[in-house]
Amino acid sequence: MPTDIKTILNLTVPLIVHVGGQKMIMDDVLTLCPGAILELNKSAEEELTLLINNIAVGQGVAVKVGENFGIRVTQIGSPEKMIQAMGS
């Protein structure tokens, strides 16, 4: 049974903005508490990665939107790449 394109275009998918990462030994993880600061492996000026299903589909820079954070998209993958990410 063919899927209606309108149905596909109305799907909701989780979009993740990857700020950075850090490897830690478990002993350090267990000592984390509110107020702890984790240094990430990315400088504040570097672009952030947009992910769908943990697959990179674009990049952007952090912006302030009122009292919230946002992301200004600077690069986006092809529609084929995004469809591939949604199918994973």
Contacts in CASP RR format, 6 or more apart in sequence:
PFRMAT RR
TARGET T0000
AUTHOR 0000-0000-0000
METHOD contacts of the structure
MODEL  1
MPTDIKTILNLTVPLIVHVGGQKMIMDDVLTLCPGAILELNKSAEEELTL
LINNIAVGQGVAVKVGENFGIRVTQIGSPEKMIQAMGS
11 86 0 8 1.000
13 52 0 8 1.000
13 53 0 8 1.000
13 86 0 8 1.000
14 52 0 8 1.000
14 53 0 8 1.000
15 50 0 8 1.000
15 51 0 8 1.000
15 52 0 8 1.000
16 50 0 8 1.000
16 51 0 8 1.000
16 52 0 8 1.000
16 54 0 8 1.000
17 48 0 8 1.000
17 49 0 8 1.000
17 50 0 8 1.000
17 51 0 8 1.000
17 71 0 8 1.000
18 48 0 8 1.000
18 49 0 8 1.000
18 50 0 8 1.000
18 51 0 8 1.000
19 40 0 8 1.000
19 42 0 8 1.000
19 48 0 8 1.000
20 40 0 8 1.000
20 41 0 8 1.000
20 42 0 8 1.000
20 48 0 8 1.000
21 40 0 8 1.000
21 41 0 8 1.000
21 42 0 8 1.000
22 38 0 8 1.000
22 39 0 8 1.000
22 40 0 8 1.000
22 41 0 8 1.000
24 38 0 8 1.000
32 38 0 8 1.000
47 59 0 8 1.000
47 60 0 8 1.000
47 61 0 8 1.000
47 74 0 8 1.000
47 75 0 8 1.000
48 59 0 8 1.000
48 60 0 8 1.000
48 61 0 8 1.000
48 62 0 8 1.000
48 71 0 8 1.000
49 56 0 8 1.000
49 58 0 8 1.000
49 59 0 8 1.000
50 56 0 8 1.000
50 57 0 8 1.000
50 58 0 8 1.000
50 59 0 8 1.000
50 60 0 8 1.000
50 71 0 8 1.000
50 73 0 8 1.000
50 76 0 8 1.000
51 57 0 8 1.000
51 85 0 8 1.000
52 82 0 8 1.000
52 85 0 8 1.000
52 86 0 8 1.000
53 85 0 8 1.000
53 86 0 8 1.000
53 87 0 8 1.000
53 88 0 8 1.000
54 88 0 8 1.000
55 81 0 8 1.000
55 84 0 8 1.000
55 85 0 8 1.000
55 88 0 8 1.000
57 76 0 8 1.000
57 77 0 8 1.000
57 81 0 8 1.000
57 82 0 8 1.000
57 85 0 8 1.000
58 73 0 8 1.000
58 75 0 8 1.000
58 76 0 8 1.000
58 77 0 8 1.000
59 73 0 8 1.000
59 74 0 8 1.000
59 75 0 8 1.000
60 71 0 8 1.000
60 72 0 8 1.000
60 73 0 8 1.000
60 74 0 8 1.000
60 75 0 8 1.000
61 71 0 8 1.000
61 72 0 8 1.000
61 74 0 8 1.000
62 69 0 8 1.000
62 70 0 8 1.000
62 71 0 8 1.000
63 69 0 8 1.000
63 70 0 8 1.000
63 71 0 8 1.000
63 72 0 8 1.000
64 70 0 8 1.000
76 82 0 8 1.000
END
